[in-house]
């Protein structure tokens, strides 16, 4: 394209004016260049449907819908005025006014396009002077001419005063000098991206924003959190390394990308994304070295590595989505349709719902959809408008849900749930007050007792994370089988931690027929794979019947657990029996229901995750467990104390589930005190972990690797004490465990 050549392109539901500034004599900056503003207003006057403006010159400079609309108002006024013959034709004026008419023409034809605020200030001055002059003119004929001139000035001034650009600034325009661009720099702030990226990013921080936090991701990307006036959401402002490169490195990346995109990966390569990324990384690194030598650019090892990572991110990777996923504090990412019109939204661990400064493009959305189809092996089209998949990128993994037409009338939409890099543990949930010490001790006891349980809650309440923490309480001597349609449980991390674990991936509940096995068949298959604990990622559909078959078989032998949507024990019963068709008698195979809830603060701006009840399901009822006392709460959340509190039933030992566990242990049979002491022992151990981790600032003591080690030692020491004394002396067990813990802590403090 020639310099200043332009085209109108359609992105989603928006018309975008794209202007080529390569080789132009002035910069692509509406806020800094009078010539740029003048040229842009000329083009907007011809194309009033434009909603965004894109300048291309090395980088892409994009002005969003709001900024474009401010200019479009000026362009509409300009377009209207030049069509008014009585204004633009000097000969149309009375002879005495023709000189001043030429002044008005210049103001409309030039100043209005290049400096509309200057035109407004100048018009206001002329109106003020004309008022004074008219008050001193006695002759009727001259007064009529002066009134005509005054009305013309007033007419144009009124048009400008109604524009939002003037309304935003007129209270501060006192002393404004023609040519002063500082006001424009406060209003017009383009999203600037390298031209090898499609994603737009608002690089400038908000002028009126209050910075409340800042941190680095991997020592490369800068994150700032802003509180913005008139918005209850915080702004998550990201500056990745690719936006801080020199012009030479931008050019180098652009050249390398153009070469690398010719090498398109085959569909089968997406089966192993990590291997494919490594292949492209090696190719890209060699290519960058070669291009740098050719252009005489000196690069050190770290620069080459960084550029190669960026290159992979924007070819076979997922662009800035990957950078967002590197932030451990991000829990959810949403990209709404039509993609290209709205920014990415996130849920932040510290600041809840936030809007980001990142606006993906239509090309981004379509590219991601293609990659998710290939990675998952599942369709995404009008016949199958929903795709569930998982995304694994360096340093992060996430569950992904994609929707498209006709389910989403605005095209593609994405929701990503970021999974923690390391498995959650009960001590970590203790630290953030999701559960308290006694609740954690009780859960540890129930899991060791091989109970069947469901973790229920609403969306985003933390069900899967809490299930992961419960899995950490399963001794590593037992085999675990997981059944999921979208892989969310951190199976690889469990394997690295020494667990005997086998994942099974089944067909999505909302998916059409495919080569994948159904969840129901997957659960039945797991029962033929030997003695194992069975973990079902989420109970969604008819596989519930098979799960309850597994619960009946697994009762008193192995843990069988899963997650399900429900906000109360009865809500779980209603969903399992009435919605999913499990017989009432089969539902009794559930031993425990744990409710995890997302609780809002009084102001509605904050959310906390809390375990709100631990409830046992009794077996002696026929039709309605709620009316026939089939549900017995062992612990219940108290909103006043913000604590999970033991009920009288638990304190008094009125729990059939716990009695059933005790009945299988010689040392506990018939002795509630011995059982209660063991629950308190586990409680005390969790409490000691938290206390020492906080005292010595050793958060790694709460991570899975050490928690597993601590749990293993509890079992080993308990076995030694039982062999030595013939009973489980809780005080002696804790003393020996604590001695071991002190030695381990001392090692870590020395290191």
Protein Blocks (a to p, Z undefined) as FASTA:
>chain_A
ZZhiacdddehjaccddddfehiabdcdfklmmklmmmmmmmmmmmmmbcbdcddehiac
dddfklmmmmmmmmmmmmmmmmmmklmmmklpcfklmmmmmmmmmmmmmmmmmommlmmm
mmmmmmmmmmmmmmmpmbfklmmmmmmmmmmmmmmmmmmmmpmklmmmmmmmgoiaehia
klmmmmmccddddfkbfbdcdfbacfkbccfbdcdehhlaccdddddehiabdcdddddf
klmccfklmmmmmmmmmmmmmmccdfklmmmmmlmmmmmmmmmmmmmmmmmmmnopacdf
klmmmmmmmmmmmmmmnmjmlmmmmpmkbmbdcddddehjaccddddfklopaddfbdcd
fklmmmmmmmmmmmnopacdfklmcccdddddehiacdddddddfklmnbpadddddddf
bacdfklmmmnomacfklmmmmmmmmmnopacdddddehilmmmmmmmmmmmpcfkbccd
dddfbdfbffklmmmnopacdddddddfkbccdfbdcfklmmmmmmmnopaddddfbafb
lmlmmmmmmmmmmgokbccddddddfbfklmmmmmmmmnopafklmmmpmbdcddddddd
fkopaccdddfbdcdddfbdfklmmlnopaccfbdcdfklopacddfklmnopafklmmm
mmmpmklgopaklmmmmmmmmmmmmmmmmmmmmmnopaklmmmklmmmmmmmmmmmmmmm
mmmnopacfklmmmmmmmmmmmmmmmmmmZZ
